[in-house]
Amino acid sequence: MHVVYPAVVSCLLFSTGVYGVLARRNTILVLMSVELMLNAVNLNLVAFDVWLRDQLNGGQVLTLFVIVIAAAEVGIGLAIVLAVFRNRQSIDLDRLRELSEPSGDAPAVEKVTAGGGEG
């Protein structure tokens, strides 16, 4: 098999993932698009490893590392999404631009001067 075929499929997968990251506003779909991009990289690594006939199978070993990192990314990403959903009741990326707590529930903050005393 020629190396162009997996490279073209990988390019299409990566382009679809980039479009998903840039165009989607749902956090879950953005995470899925990132996974699609990582799978495109994996396809390239394996295809070029086979094409170059690497004796150490470096591309395939690196692919295993990428899969492990992708699994950890999914676990941490979904945990963050669940925590945000519990606090904000939304996972829409446009509504999550502010890092502050939702208005109405903000506790009063005491003002402390640089000298350590109250001002």
N, C-alpha and C positions, 0 to 999 in steps of 0.2 A: 504494500500500500504506500502511496506517495504521501509525503509529509504535508502537502498543501491542504488535503482534505480535513485533517484534524485542526489545522491552523485556521482554516476558514470557519469551521464550526465553533472553535474557541473564540474567534473574533466576534461572531454573531452572538454567542452567549454573553461575552463581556459587554458588548454594546447594549444588549437588552438589560443587563444588570445596571449599567450606568444610567440608562433611561429610567429604569425603575427607581433608582436612588434620587435622581433629579426631579422626576415628575410626580412621584407619589407623596401623599401627605399622611398616610397611615403608617405608623411605626412598624407594625408587623410586616407590611409589604416592603418597607425599606430594608428590614433585616433579611427578608427572603431574597431581595435583589443583591445584597452583599454576598449572600451564599452563592448566588448564581455567578457572580464575578469570581469568587474563590474556586468554584468548580471549573470555570474557564481556564484559570491558571493551572489547575491540576491537570486538565486535559493537555495543555501545552507542555507541561513538565514531562508527562508520560510519553507523549508523541515524540518529543525531541530526544528523550532518553532511548527510545527504541530506534529512532532514526540514526542516532550517532553510535549505536551499539556500545554503550558504556558498560565496561566490565564490572564496575562497582554499583551499577544501578542507582546512581546518585539522584536522578530525577524522580524515581519511584520512592526512594527514601524521603526525599523532600516533600513529595506528595503526601506521604503518611503524616509528616509533621504539620502540613497545612490542614489536613483533615482533623487532626487533634486540636489545633488552634481554632478551627471553625466550630467544632463541637463546644469548646469552652466559650467562644463568643456567643453562640446561641443561648447557652445556659445563663450567662451573665446578662445578655441583652434582654431575654425574656423576664428575668428577675427584676431588672430595672423598669421594664414596661409595666409589670404588675404593680410595682411600688408606686409608679407615677399614676397608674389608673386608680389605685386606692386613694391617693391624695387629691387628684384632680377630676376623677370620673370621666376622663377622656384620654385617648392616645393620639389625637390629631396633632400633627407636628406644628401646624399654624397656631394652635392655642397654647403650645408649650414653649413659646419664645421667651417668656419671662422666667427668671429663676426664683422670683419671690414666691411666697406662699399666696394662696388665693385670698383676695381681699375679704374683709369682714372677720376673719379669724386671727388676724395678726395681733400678738400680744404687745403690750406696751414695753418699750425698751428704755431702761434708765440711762441717763446721760452721765458719763463719767469723764472728768477732765484728765489731762495728762499727768497732773500731780498726784493722782490717786484719790483725791478727795472729791466730794460731790460738788457740782457747780450750779 
